[in-house]
């Protein structure tokens, strides 16, 4: 058969999850409109039945009301199924998005790990320790210089408080 009629060379892209959700949502909206229409019909039938006396006319309206009620219940069942399908698809979509975010986070962490290892490879801990010891020595020398410069030349070291009060 394919030789006679051929096959389609253009392949349609598969619908995405978002497309399926949108399609289901539009079907839900359509069914909700039908249910509202049936509610209106049921209200009319109820009003008509309240005005009529028992008899063949009332029985006919009651039969139409029962058919309308069955139709409404059928639509309500379909609506519940479609809403559950939408919920399931949205859950799957959220799980997929969370997985994508997790994968992106893992990739970012791998890249950061490589960068950190690369940067730490440039450090020599012995050189850092030697630099630290050199800094300690330099600070000690700076303190000695400050102490030397801070000495007073004219004041003797052995002055008592009593000498200061007397003076």
C-alpha positions in Angstrom: 0.0 0.0 0.0 2.8 2.4 0.8 4.1 2.0 -2.7 0.9 3.2 -4.3 0.0 6.0 -1.9 3.5 6.7 -0.5 4.2 7.7 3.0 4.4 11.1 4.5 7.9 12.4 4.6 7.2 15.3 6.9 6.9 14.0 10.4 4.9 16.0 12.8 6.6 16.8 16.0 5.2 15.0 19.0 3.1 17.2 21.2 4.9 18.4 24.3 3.5 18.0 27.8 2.5 21.6 27.9 0.6 21.2 24.6 -1.2 18.2 26.0 -2.1 20.1 29.2 -3.4 23.1 27.1 -5.5 20.7 25.0 -7.0 19.0 28.0 -7.7 22.3 29.7 -9.6 23.5 26.6 -11.6 20.2 26.6 -12.4 20.8 30.3 -13.6 24.3 29.5 -15.8 22.9 26.7 -17.4 20.3 29.0 -17.9 22.9 31.8 -19.9 25.0 29.3 -22.0 21.9 28.4 -22.7 21.1 32.1 -23.9 24.7 32.7 -26.2 24.5 29.7 -27.6 21.2 31.0 -28.0 22.8 34.5 -30.1 25.5 32.8 -32.3 22.9 31.1 -32.8 21.0 34.3 -33.8 24.2 36.1 -36.4 24.8 33.3 -37.7 21.3 33.5 -38.0 21.5 37.3 -39.9 24.8 37.0 -42.3 23.3 34.3 -42.9 20.2 36.4 -43.8 22.3 39.5 -46.5 24.0 37.4 -48.1 20.9 36.0 -50.4 18.4 37.5 -49.7 14.7 37.5 -50.4 13.3 34.0 -48.8 12.5 30.7 -47.5 16.0 30.1 -45.6 16.0 33.4 -44.3 12.5 32.8 -42.9 13.5 29.4 -41.1 16.5 31.0 -39.9 14.2 33.8 -38.4 11.8 31.2 -36.6 14.6 29.4 -35.3 15.8 32.7 -34.0 12.3 33.6 -32.2 12.1 30.2 -30.7 15.5 30.7 -29.6 14.5 34.2 -28.0 11.4 32.9 -26.2 13.4 30.2 -25.0 15.9 32.9 -23.7 13.1 35.1 -21.8 11.6 32.1 -20.2 15.0 31.4 -19.3 15.4 35.1 -17.6 12.0 35.0 -15.6 13.0 31.9 -14.8 16.3 33.6 -13.4 14.6 36.6 -11.3 12.3 34.4 -9.9 15.2 32.4 -9.1 17.2 35.5 -7.3 14.2 37.0 -5.3 13.8 33.7 -4.4 17.5 33.8 -3.3 17.1 37.4 -1.1 14.1 36.5 0.4 15.8 33.5 1.2 18.9 35.6 2.8 16.7 38.2 4.9 15.1 35.6 5.8 18.5 34.2 6.9 19.8 37.6 8.9 16.6 38.2 10.6 17.0 34.8 11.4 20.7 35.5 12.7 19.8 39.0 14.9 17.2 37.4 16.2 19.7 34.9 17.0 22.1 37.7 18.8 19.4 39.6 20.8 18.4 36.6 21.8 22.1 36.0 22.8 22.4 39.7 24.9 19.2 39.5 26.7 20.5 36.4 27.3 23.9 38.0 28.7 22.1 41.1 31.0 19.9 38.9 32.3 23.0 37.1 32.8 24.8 40.4 34.7 21.8 41.8 37.0 21.8 38.7 37.7 25.5 39.2 38.4 25.1 42.9 40.8 22.2 42.2 42.5 24.2 39.5 42.9 27.2 41.8 44.1 25.1 44.7 46.7 23.5 42.4 48.3 27.0 42.1 48.9 27.1 45.9 52.0 25.7 47.6 51.2 25.3 51.3 54.9 25.3 52.2 55.3 28.7 50.5 52.3 30.0 52.3 53.7 28.8 55.7 57.1 30.3 54.9 55.4 33.6 54.0 53.5 33.4 57.3 56.8 32.9 59.3 58.4 35.8 57.3 55.5 38.0 58.2 55.9 37.1 61.9 59.6 38.0 61.8 58.9 41.3 60.0 56.2 42.2 62.5 58.6 41.4 65.4 61.3 43.6 63.8 58.7 46.4 63.3 57.8 46.2 67.0 61.5 46.3 68.0 61.9 49.4 65.8 58.9 51.1 67.3 60.1 50.3 70.8 63.5 51.7 70.0 62.0 54.9 68.5 59.6 55.2 71.4 62.4 55.4 74.1 62.8 58.7 75.9 66.4 60.0 76.2 66.1 62.7 78.9 64.0 60.8 81.4 65.7 58.3 83.7 64.1 54.9 83.9 63.8 54.8 87.7 61.3 57.5 88.5 58.9 56.8 91.4 55.4 58.1 91.7 56.6 59.9 94.8 59.2 61.8 92.7 56.5 62.8 90.2 54.2 64.1 93.0 57.0 66.0 94.6 58.0 67.6 91.3 
